[in-house]
Amino acid sequence: MEETFPAANYKKNVLEDCFEDAKSYFLEALVEVDFAHAVMLGEQGIITVDERRTILRALRTLDFDDIRKAEYDGSFEDLFFYLQREITAACGDADTAGKLHTARSRNDIDVTIYRLYLRPKVLELIRETNALRNNLLDLADRHHGTLIPAYTHTQPAQPSTLAHYLLAMAEVLGRDLRRLESAYDNINHCPLGACAITTTGFPIDRHRVSELLGFASPTVNAYASIAGVDYFTELLGATSALLVNVGKFAQEFLLMAMMEFNVVRLPDGFVQGSSIMPQKRNPVALEHIRAIASKALGQALGVFTAVHNTPFGDINDSEDDIQPLIYSAVRDATRAVSLFAATLKSATFNLETLKERAEANFITVTELADSIVRKENLPFRIAHRIVGNCVKTAYETGGTITHELLQSTANEVAGRELSFTPEELAQVLTAEFFVSIRTVYGGSAPSETRRALGVERHSAVADAEWLTDRSGSLASAASALRVLVDELIS
């Protein structure tokens, strides 16, 4: 015998899970949409004042706690129809309750509630990312003169400063923030009124509903409003870029925390001991940051995989089953960034070890080659060869680059000695000189990192103001809608 809808297996594997997810994520958003749509229908004369009042009163009587306790029994298709049943009962008039669904579809309702749920979550991620950047800037502000070794290909490369290093991370996060802000602004448009996919013949006011729900404006093309998924793929793209950066930064600090490096010390609240080894001080917060960020990135990539080759239209692949994965990716990204910000806030650095390594392994000799070019008017390839041969000899003999070694090597390579004095050579080989001479825009000199810090501070303030504006708009719209509904009911 053929099963009637919903078939037991379909109910178990699809509808039950979707109902629970919808209660968890969309209950408030669905009712908010109902309030806004009812207000607009009344203002446009599509329903009467009495019908609107009855519907609004019914919506006000909905008990969210009771609804969340409801179990899926197959007598309704999804949360939308369950709410319609509850609204009908509260209205006491099926015809009046049914008019709430005039000029709309589950299609435009769904893509609207998805955006409604995402908006505050994206703002939270932006807030935590800006907090991480600010903590990096605070650390940089204390370390303009702190010498460190910079690495390329995981090998000691050149001296830099801790400020220069931390500002690099902060600058990258600034670009992440701009991407997230752009993604938020593109989410913040209202699809209501697109209906199934072509709008409606009723004289609705899409701009009014958008305003009531705190959106910047309605979406435009009704087909794109339903079929487009870029409102969340752009967000996940920006989030993925952030997560890659966070993972790289966390790996840096994990290496720095190794006893073999021993250049960063995390606050006690972010390390754990061992159940057997009394000496252990494990930087577990950094490990969790990396793990949570990797989990979030995997979820984001899973969403892209699920939707990348699906039809351009209303399709379940981008709806009930996949939406929770989007929210989980954003949530875990926020967790990773928040934990990173807190972990670094009170981190301290082994300044003496960093300074010592900033002059070890011959990493200052790039400046010696540059200085030979400037002082001796030799091509860089010749200067590079002179210095390279000096380094090779010093390695082989276990010594350093002495004045005598420099002159003999110059004789061999260039056929003459250099005009460098022993004092000049000693100065050129210091990390302090290396850093101080790099005053070029974006360089490591303290004068330049202080300028760069000012720019980053200004950017962080601007992002905080952007966040305040967007958060305030959402709060104001929600408050205004509540007040308006109160007035209309009374």
N, C-alpha and C positions, 0 to 999 in steps of 0.2 A: 504494500500500500504506500502511495506517495505521501510524504510528510507535508503538512501545511507549514507556512512560514510562522515563526522561524524553525527550521529544522534543528533537531537537538544538537547536532555537532556544530552547526553554524552559531547557534546560541552560545554554546560552551566556548568556542575558540575565537569568536569575533565579538558578538553583541555584549556579552557579560563584561569582557575587558574594556570595551569601548565605553560602556555605561559607567564603569568605575572611574576610568580616566576622565570622562567628561565631568562627573561630579567633582573630581579633585581639581581640575583645571578651569572649567568653563561655567560653573553654576552662576557665579556672580556676574560674569560677563554676559551670559545669556539673558539674565533678568535686566541688566543695564540696557541691553539692546532693546528689549521689550518696552521698557520705560520710554526710551528716546523715540522709538517708532510710534508708540501710541500718542505721545505728545505731538509729533509731527502730523499724524493722520488727523488729529483733531484740529490742528491749526490750519490744515489745508481743506477742511470741510469734507474729508473723505469718510469720517465717522462723526457722529453727533457729540455734542458736549456731554450729554448723559452717558453715552456709550464709552467715551474716553474716561469719564470719572469712574464708571463701574470697572473698567479694565485696570486702571491705575490702582484702585482700591484692592482689587483681587491680587495684583502683583505685590502690594504691600503686605498682604496677609500670608504670603508664602513663608513657610518655616524651613530655613535652610538646613537646620540641624536634622529635622525629620527627613528631608529630601536626601541628605547624605547617608542616612541609615537605610534608605530603600534598597532592596535587592532586585536584581533583574529577573523578572518572571516570564518574559516573553509576551506579555499582554500589550506591550508597546514596543516600538522599534528602537528608540534611543531616548536620550535625556530630553531632547526637544519635544518629542511627543508626550513624554511623561509630564513635562511642565505644562504642556497644552492641556492635558487632562486635569492637572491640579488647578490651573487657571480657570478652566471651565467650571469646575466644582465651586471655586471661590466666587465666580461671577453669578452662579445660579442660573445662567442663561447661556446655552450653548451657542445661540446665534450671535449674541454680543461678543462672547469670547472668541468666536471664530473670526470676527472682523479684525482682530489683532494681526492676523496673518495676511491681510490685504496688501498687495503690492510688495511682496517679498518672497524669498525662497530660502530653504535651508542652505543653498549654495552661497548666497551673499551673507547670510547670517554666520555660517561657518568661518569664512575667510575674515570676517570682521572680529569674531570672538578670538580667533587665533592671534590677530594683531593686538587686540585689547590685552590678552594675557602677556604677550611678549613685551609690550612697551615698558612697564615698570621693571621687568627682569633685565632688559638691555640697559636701562638707566642704572641699575644696581651694578652691573658689570663695568660700566663706564666710571661710576663712582669709585669702585675698588681699584680700577686700573690707574686712575688719577692719584689715588692714595699711594699706590706703589711708586709711581713716578715721584711724588712729593717726598717720600722717604729716601729715595735715591738722591734726590736733590739736596736734602738735608745732610746726608752723608758726604756728598761731594763738597758741600760748602765748608766742611771741616778739614778737607784734605787737598787743597789746591797745591800745597808744597810737598805732599807725601809721595815719595818716589816709589815706583813699582816697575817690575819687568813686564813688558808687553810681549805677547806670544803670537807667532804665526806658525801654522802647521804643527801646533802643540809644542814648539821649540822656542826658547828665549830669543827675542828678536831685537827689540830696542827699549830703552828706558821711556817711561811715561809717568803720569801721576795718577793717583787713585781718583782724583776729581775727573780727569780726562776719561778714564775708564767708566766711571759711574755715569757721567754725563752722556756717554755713548748709549748706554742702556736707556737712560731717560729720554733721549731724543727719539730712539726707536719706539718707545712706548707712546710718545707724542703722536707719531704717525699712526700707531694702532688706534689711538683715541679718535683721530680724525676719520679713520675708516669706520669705526663703530658709530660715531655721531652721524655720519652720512647714512649708514644703514638704518639707524633709528629714524632719521627724518624721512626716509623712503618707506618705512613701515607705517609711519604716522599719517596715513591717508585712509579714508573710510570707504569700503566697498559697498556698504548698504545702499540699496536702490538699484544695484546691478541685477538683482533678482536671479533668475536662473542663469542668464548669460546675455540678455538683450534689453534690460530694464523693463518698463511696464507702460501700459497706456493710462494708468492713474496719474493724476497731477501731483506727484510727490515732490518734496523739496529735499534733495540729497544734501545740499549744503547745510540745511538746518539740522539734519540728523548728525552730520559730521561735527558740527559745532557743539551739539548737545553732548557728544561723547568725547569731546576734547581733541579731536583730530585737527590737523592743520588745514585739511580740505578733503573733499571726496576724491577717490580715484577717478580717472577720466573714462576711458573706454570700458564699457561694461564687459566685453569679452575678455579683455586683459585682466579686469578686476577678478574674474573667476578663474581664468586659466593660468595666470602668471604665478610663478612660485619664487620669483626673484626677491620678494620681500623677505623671505627667510634664507635663500641661498646667499644673498649679499651679506646678511648678518653672519651666517656661518662661515663665509669666506673671510670676513674681517676677524671673526673670532678665531678661526684657524691660524691666520697670520699671527695674531696675538699669542696663541698657544705655542706655536713654533718658537717664537721669541722667548717666552717664559721658560720653555724647556731648555733652551740654550743657556739662558741666564742661570737657571737652577743648577745645571751641570757645572757651570763655572764655579759657583759657590761650593758645590759638593767637592770639587777638586781642591779648592782653596782650604776647605775644612779638613782634608786628609792630614794626618800627622807628618807625612812626608813633605807636604807643602807648608802647613801650619801657619797660615797667614790670616785666617779669619776665625773669630770665636763667636759662636751664637749664644744668645741669652739662655740661662738655665731652663727656662720654661719651654724651650723648643728642642731640647736634646733628651735622650733617654739612656739609661744605663743598660747593663746586661744582667740576665738572671744568673750567670755563672762567672763572668769576668768583671771583677770589681773596678778595674781601671777605665772601663769603657765610657765614652761620652759620644754617643751616636747622634749625628745630625739628622734625626728622623724627619723633622719638619721639611727639610729640603727634599728628602726622598718622597714624601707624600705629595709635595708640590709637583714634582716631576711625574709621579704616578697619576695623580688626579688630572693634570694637564694632558697627559698622554691618553687617558680614558676619554676626556672631553673631545680631543682631536679625533679619536677613533669614532666617536658617536657622530661628529660632524661629517666625517667622510662617509659614514654609513648612510646618512641622509642623502648626500650627493649621489651615492650609488643607487639608492632606492628611486630617485626621481629623475635621473639624468636622461632616460630614454622613454619617458612616458608620454601619452598624448597631451596635446596642448588644449586642455579643456577641463571640465569638472571630472575629477578622477580620484578614486579612493587612495591611490598610491601616495598622494601628498596630503592626506587628511587624517582620519582618526588614528590609524596605526602608526604613522610616522611623526605626528606632532609631538607626542611625549618625548621622543628621542631628541628633537630640537631643543625642547625645554631642559632636558637633562644635560645636553652639551653646554648650554649657556649657564646652567646652574653650576656644573663642575668647573667650568672656566672661571666663574666668579669665586668659587671656593679656592682654587689654586692661586689666583691673583691675591685674594684677601689674605691667605696664609703667608704668601711670600712677603707682602707688605709688612705684616706683623713680625715675621721672623727677622727681617732686615732692620727694623726700626731701631733696635738697640744693639746691633752687631758691632763688634770692635775688631780692630786689625792689628797684627803684629808688625808695627812700623819699622822696627830695626831689621827684622828679617827681610821685609820688602825692600828697604833701602840697600841692604847688602846685596840682594839679588839683582837690583837695578844696575849694578856695576860688574856683576859676575858674568862669566861666559862670553866675555868680549862684546857685549851687546851695545857698547857705546861707539864702536869703530865706524859705523856709518857716518857719524859726524867727523871722524878723523879723515875719511875719504873726501867728504864735502869740503872740509877746511883746506885740504891739500889743493883741491880744485880752485878755491877762492884765493888762497895765498900764493900758490905757485903757478897759476895759470896753465895747469895741465888738463888734458881731457879726463873726463871721469873714468873712462875705461883704464887709463894708466894708473890713476889714483886708486881705483878699486883693486887693481892687480898688486900694487905696492902693499896696500893694507892687507889684502888677502894672504899674500906671502908672509907678512909679518905674523898674522894670526896662526898660520900653519906652523911656522917655526916656533912660536911661543908655546903652542900646544905640544909639539914634539919634545921640547926641552923642559916642559913643565914650568915655564916662566911667564913673564909679561912682556908687553911691547915697550921696550926701553928706547931711549933716544938713539943709542948706538945701533940697535936692531933696525930702527926706522931708517937711519941714514945709510946703512950698508945695503938694505933692501932697495932703497931708492936708487942707489948707485947701480945695482944689478938690473933694475927694471927700466929706469929712466936715463941712466948714464950720468947722473949727477946727484949731489946731495940736496936736501931741502933746507929752507931758511928757518925751519922750526927750531925754537929753543927748547931745552928740556922743560922749562916752566910752561911754555905754551902747549907742549905735548901733554903734560900732566893735566892741564886745565881742560883741554879738548876731550880727554878720556873720562872726565867725570860725568856722572848722570845729571848733576845739577846744570852743567853747561849745556848738555844735550837737550834737556827740557827747556831751559830758559831761552834758547835761541830760536825755538820753534813758535814764533809769534804770529805765524801766518794764520789767516782765518780758518778756524777749526782745529788749530794746533794744540799742543800740550802745555805751552807756557802758562804759568799762573795768570798772567794778565789776560790771556785769551780765554782760559776756562772761567775766569770771573765774568767776563763779558758774556760767554755762552750760558753761564748759570742764570744771569739776569734775563736772557731771552727765554730760557726754559721756564723760569718762574712766571714770567708774563704769560706764557702759553698755558701754564697750569692754572693760573687765575682765570684766564679766558674760558678754559674748559669747565672750571667750577661754575662760572657764571652761566655758561650754556646749560649745564646740568640743572642749576637752580631754576632757570627759565622753563625748561621742559617739564621738570617735576612740578613746578608751580602751576603750569597750564593744565596738567592732568588733575591736580588736586582742585583747582578752581572750577574746572568743568564738572567734576563729580559733585562738588558742593552745590553748584548752581542748578544742576539737574535735580538734586534732592529737594532744594528749596522750591523749584518750579513745580514739581510733582505735589509737594505739600499744598501749594496754593491752588492747584487745579483740583485736587481732591476735596479741599475744604470749600 
